[in-house]
Amino acid sequence: MDKLRVGFIGAGRIADLHALGYRDSADAVLYAVCDSDPEVATARAKEWGAERSLTDYRQLLADPQLDAVEVLTPHRLHREMAVAALEAGKHVSLQKPMAVSLEEADAIVAAAEASDRVFRVFENFRYYPPYVRAKELLAEGAIGDPVSLRVKVIGGNPRHGWPVPVKAWAWRLSEEECGGGPAIFDHGYHIFSIARYFLGDVESVFAWIERTELQPGLTWDSPALVVWRYAGGPRFGSWETVNSAELTVRSKYYSNDEWLELTGTRGLIWVNRCSGEMLEGPPLVVYRDGETQAVDDIESDWAASFVDGIDDFVRAIRQGGQPELSAEEGREVLRFSLAAHRSARDGRPVALAELK
Ligand SMILES: NC(=O)c1ccc[n+]([C@@H]2O[C@H](COP(=O)([O-])OP(=O)(O)OC[C@H]3O[C@@H](n4cnc5c(N)ncnc54)[C@H](O)[C@@H]3O)[C@@H](O)[C@H]2O)c1
């Protein structure tokens, strides 16, 4: 069987980890690179060995040889590109956050429903191997019934970690193009996603989202504290995010890291890293019945979440099934995020049902 031909729309910073996912794929090949910047399109196609390089994504979508696309552009372009790709009969993997409003998300849900192609919102934390193992342990009852989830995100000095081009920050710091701020709307989509991944539907949320001035007229949306109540029981989740401007985050990727704690009726699970590797020791630890068990037989490099997520997308195209996240699930994650933002604005708890 021929390999699936995949095209990237957008070939910026995060496209590198997508190229890695396709590099060794037995079933798919990176066939085309489209970027509105012609130099980027040409250079990246050469770097990754893609057959075609283009600057107009509609021209790419008109190519009958193309089977699927990875949409890797600023958020304001997601709806237009995802809907056009589905209408052109392509399989679509759309980077998080799905869109910047529920109206836009609804248009994508409708286009996915009307299409017989695979559509998913690619939120890679759901493929991070220590989170996948933590979820399996939870399902096996390793810590009894889950009672709470606690997440910490820390951002350090951006001069450390991998280089991020100024233009990749520029659109993120524009609320218009990003849909919100880089810490809570952009990165936060991962946290809102794993909050649902581990403990399910959320009923209501309260958030403080402060702004830190980077330079006159330019602000960053942290520190922040978000707390939520899960549906169907007195169970809570919380997420704290801070920026430690002088901190060196040990990371091969962005200058930030995450860790989380799941509490159950009989024990606890800690996942000690994700995007970075600040904390020494095993990526996952389980405590139960007076015993601590370190789980270190799992890959914990953040890039593995991209490789595994891409494998799942390709498998779904070949064999059927719905990879994480369906359009509806992507919309639920966005609704949670938008409810947190409304809470921070209004200074009151917000029920997700308020957002239709
Ligand atoms: N999963 C993750 O952890 C993760 C990490 C970083 C970024 N992302 C997501 O990936 C997407 C891209 O982020 P990035 O950091 O790579 O941004 P980036 O700015 O580095 O890259 C975006 C690219 O899109 C190109 N582009 C802009 N408009 C275009 C158009 N009309 N047609 C074709 N190309 C166009 C730009 O020229 C640029 O090269 C965003 O959705 C972002 O949230 C996800």
PDBQT file of the ligand as one rigid body, heavy atoms in Angstrom, charges set to zero:
ROOT
HETATM    1  N1  LIG A 401       1.337  20.967  21.075  1.00  0.00    +0.000 N 
HETATM    2  C1  LIG A 401       2.155  21.862  21.546  1.00  0.00    +0.000 C 
HETATM    3  O1  LIG A 401       2.721  21.680  22.587  1.00  0.00    +0.000 OA
HETATM    4  C2  LIG A 401       2.376  23.130  20.769  1.00  0.00    +0.000 A 
HETATM    5  C3  LIG A 401       3.545  23.877  20.964  1.00  0.00    +0.000 A 
HETATM    6  C4  LIG A 401       3.711  25.026  20.195  1.00  0.00    +0.000 A 
HETATM    7  C5  LIG A 401       2.735  25.432  19.293  1.00  0.00    +0.000 A 
HETATM    8  N2  LIG A 401       1.611  24.685  19.167  1.00  0.00    +0.000 N 
HETATM    9  C6  LIG A 401       0.535  25.106  18.242  1.00  0.00    +0.000 C 
HETATM   10  O2  LIG A 401       1.009  24.985  16.906  1.00  0.00    +0.000 OA
HETATM   11  C7  LIG A 401       0.505  26.055  16.108  1.00  0.00    +0.000 C 
HETATM   12  C8  LIG A 401       1.691  26.814  15.520  1.00  0.00    +0.000 C 
HETATM   13  O3  LIG A 401       2.524  27.302  16.535  1.00  0.00    +0.000 OA
HETATM   14  P1  LIG A 401       4.078  27.596  16.321  1.00  0.00    +0.000 P 
HETATM   15  O4  LIG A 401       4.636  27.818  17.660  1.00  0.00    +0.000 OA
HETATM   16  O5  LIG A 401       4.683  26.556  15.448  1.00  0.00    +0.000 OA
HETATM   17  O6  LIG A 401       3.986  28.994  15.547  1.00  0.00    +0.000 OA
HETATM   18  P2  LIG A 401       5.054  29.660  14.550  1.00  0.00    +0.000 P 
HETATM   19  O7  LIG A 401       4.733  31.111  14.547  1.00  0.00    +0.000 OA
HETATM   20  O8  LIG A 401       6.434  29.224  14.902  1.00  0.00    +0.000 OA
HETATM   21  O9  LIG A 401       4.682  29.002  13.144  1.00  0.00    +0.000 OA
HETATM   22  C9  LIG A 401       3.505  29.309  12.445  1.00  0.00    +0.000 C 
HETATM   23  C10 LIG A 401       3.821  29.260  10.954  1.00  0.00    +0.000 C 
HETATM   24  O10 LIG A 401       2.602  29.461  10.232  1.00  0.00    +0.000 OA
HETATM   25  C11 LIG A 401       2.914  30.232   9.086  1.00  0.00    +0.000 C 
HETATM   26  N3  LIG A 401       1.693  30.862   8.578  1.00  0.00    +0.000 N 
HETATM   27  C12 LIG A 401       1.045  31.964   9.037  1.00  0.00    +0.000 A 
HETATM   28  N4  LIG A 401      -0.017  32.233   8.262  1.00  0.00    +0.000 NA
HETATM   29  C13 LIG A 401      -0.059  31.283   7.290  1.00  0.00    +0.000 A 
HETATM   30  C14 LIG A 401      -0.925  31.031   6.200  1.00  0.00    +0.000 A 
HETATM   31  N5  LIG A 401      -1.976  31.826   5.942  1.00  0.00    +0.000 N 
HETATM   32  N6  LIG A 401      -0.651  29.971   5.401  1.00  0.00    +0.000 NA
HETATM   33  C15 LIG A 401       0.412  29.169   5.649  1.00  0.00    +0.000 A 
HETATM   34  N7  LIG A 401       1.267  29.379   6.665  1.00  0.00    +0.000 NA
HETATM   35  C16 LIG A 401       1.031  30.413   7.496  1.00  0.00    +0.000 A 
HETATM   36  C17 LIG A 401       3.942  31.226   9.589  1.00  0.00    +0.000 C 
HETATM   37  O11 LIG A 401       4.693  31.807   8.512  1.00  0.00    +0.000 OA
HETATM   38  C18 LIG A 401       4.785  30.378  10.504  1.00  0.00    +0.000 C 
HETATM   39  O12 LIG A 401       5.921  29.815   9.856  1.00  0.00    +0.000 OA
HETATM   40  C19 LIG A 401      -0.401  26.860  17.051  1.00  0.00    +0.000 C 
HETATM   41  O13 LIG A 401      -1.697  26.347  16.965  1.00  0.00    +0.000 OA
HETATM   42  C20 LIG A 401       0.160  26.559  18.419  1.00  0.00    +0.000 C 
HETATM   43  O14 LIG A 401      -0.750  26.710  19.502  1.00  0.00    +0.000 OA
HETATM   44  C21 LIG A 401       1.430  23.547  19.877  1.00  0.00    +0.000 A 
ENDROOT
TORSDOF 0
